Amino acid sequence: MIVVDTNIIAYLYISGDKSLQAERLLTTDPHWCAPVLWRSEFRSVLAQYLRKDILSLSSVLMIIQQAENLLDNSEYKISSSMIMELVTSSNCSAYDCEFVALAQYLDIPLITADKKIVREFPKFAMSLDVYLA
């Protein structure tokens, strides 16, 4: 089981440079989890694709459904105190610290595309490339 951030989820469902790696990650470790926050962040990403006419509304809705199915029963609410403790010990946003807090709580790796998170929390966070190596 691994924690994945919203970028990794987006790589899986939105075709791009990292899509094949995200698919390989899912094959390697199919049990992904995330804080509930991922839903709002993912909707925001998809809204940009929708507004730029890169994806249609029907495609966006299908992608959301697929992602929600993938993370069904694997979403966690994170304690605000855990998040804020991480905020005080790093330069990461509270949003980013939610993913780190979940990885710490479950004692599993966080796979992220965010270099700052990897730099600030090397014990729990690693890049997609490093995890797959």
SULSULTA-V34271 format. One record per residue. N is the residue number from 1. SS is DSSP state (H for helix, E for strand, C for the rest). Layout:
{{N & SS} {N & SS}}
This chain:
{{1 & C} {2 & E} {3 & E} {4 & E} {5 & C} {6 & H} {7 & H} {8 & H} {9 & H} {10 & H} {11 & H} {12 & H} {13 & H} {14 & C} {15 & C} {16 & C} {17 & C} {18 & C} {19 & H} {20 & H} {21 & H} {22 & H} {23 & H} {24 & H} {25 & H} {26 & H} {27 & H} {28 & H} {29 & C} {30 & C} {31 & C} {32 & E} {33 & E} {34 & E} {35 & E} {36 & C} {37 & C} {38 & H} {39 & H} {40 & H} {41 & H} {42 & H} {43 & H} {44 & H} {45 & H} {46 & H} {47 & H} {48 & H} {49 & H} {50 & H} {51 & H} {52 & C} {53 & C} {54 & C} {55 & C} {56 & C} {57 & H} {58 & H} {59 & H} {60 & H} {61 & H} {62 & H} {63 & H} {64 & H} {65 & H} {66 & H} {67 & H} {68 & H} {69 & H} {70 & H} {71 & C} {72 & C} {73 & C} {74 & C} {75 & E} {76 & E} {77 & C} {78 & C} {79 & C} {80 & H} {81 & H} {82 & H} {83 & H} {84 & H} {85 & H} {86 & H} {87 & H} {88 & H} {89 & C} {90 & C} {91 & C} {92 & C} {93 & C} {94 & H} {95 & H} {96 & H} {97 & H} {98 & H} {99 & H} {100 & H} {101 & H} {102 & H} {103 & H} {104 & H} {105 & H} {106 & H} {107 & C} {108 & C} {109 & C} {110 & E} {111 & E} {112 & E} {113 & C} {114 & C} {115 & H} {116 & H} {117 & H} {118 & H} {119 & H} {120 & H} {121 & C} {122 & C} {123 & C} {124 & C} {125 & E} {126 & E} {127 & E} {128 & H} {129 & H} {130 & H} {131 & H} {132 & H} {133 & C}}
